[in-house]
Amino acid sequence: MFRINQLKQKLIIENIQGENNAKNVHYEVGKKVRKVIVDIGGMMREDMPTPKNSLKELEKERKQLESKINKKLEIRN
């Protein structure tokens, strides 16, 4: 998100025109953001652990838990 916001601002403020110029700015901003991440000791996206379950699986589990909770609440009432 940070990179995207910085890119948008740079394109607007500097009035970047044309697809090739926009691609170059995109690359430049991405490179600088990655450098900042390294400089502050952050973790690069590709080095972050992959979750065990997919987002779809997590959503399914959440819905199942909500369903169980709702059933328990209905029984109590």
C-alpha positions in Angstrom: 0.0 0.0 0.0 2.8 2.4 0.9 4.5 1.8 -2.4 1.3 2.3 -4.4 0.5 5.5 -2.6 4.0 6.8 -3.2 3.8 5.9 -6.9 0.5 7.6 -7.3 1.7 10.8 -5.7 4.9 10.8 -7.8 2.9 10.3 -11.1 0.6 13.1 -10.2 3.1 15.6 -8.7 5.6 15.2 -11.5 2.9 14.9 -14.2 4.4 11.7 -15.6 3.0 11.1 -19.1 3.1 7.9 -21.2 3.2 4.2 -20.4 7.0 3.8 -20.6 7.6 6.7 -18.3 5.0 5.4 -15.8 6.7 2.0 -15.9 10.1 3.5 -15.2 8.7 5.5 -12.3 7.0 2.4 -11.0 10.3 0.5 -11.1 12.2 3.4 -9.4 9.7 3.8 -6.6 9.6 0.0 -6.0 13.4 -0.1 -5.8 13.5 2.8 -3.3 10.8 1.3 -1.1 12.6 -2.0 -1.0 15.9 -0.2 -0.1 14.1 1.5 2.8 12.8 -1.8 4.0 16.3 -3.3 4.0 17.8 -0.1 5.6 15.4 -0.3 8.6 15.9 -4.0 9.0 12.4 -5.0 7.8 11.5 -8.3 6.2 11.1 -8.5 2.5 7.8 -9.8 1.3 9.3 -12.8 -0.4 11.0 -13.8 2.9 7.8 -13.8 4.9 6.4 -17.2 6.0 3.6 -18.6 3.9 0.4 -19.3 5.9 -0.5 -23.0 6.4 -4.1 -22.4 5.2 -5.3 -20.3 2.3 -7.5 -17.3 2.8 -10.4 -19.3 1.5 -9.8 -22.1 4.0 -9.5 -19.6 6.9 -12.8 -18.0 5.8 -14.5 -21.4 5.8 -13.2 -22.1 9.3 -14.4 -18.7 10.5 -17.8 -19.3 9.2 -18.0 -22.8 10.8 -17.0 -21.4 14.1 -19.5 -18.6 13.9 -22.2 -21.2 13.0 -21.3 -23.3 16.1 -21.3 -20.2 18.3 -24.7 -19.1 17.0 -26.2 -22.6 17.5 -24.9 -22.6 21.1 -26.5 -19.2 21.7 -29.8 -20.3 20.3 -29.8 -23.3 22.6 -29.2 -21.1 25.6 -32.1 -18.8 24.7 
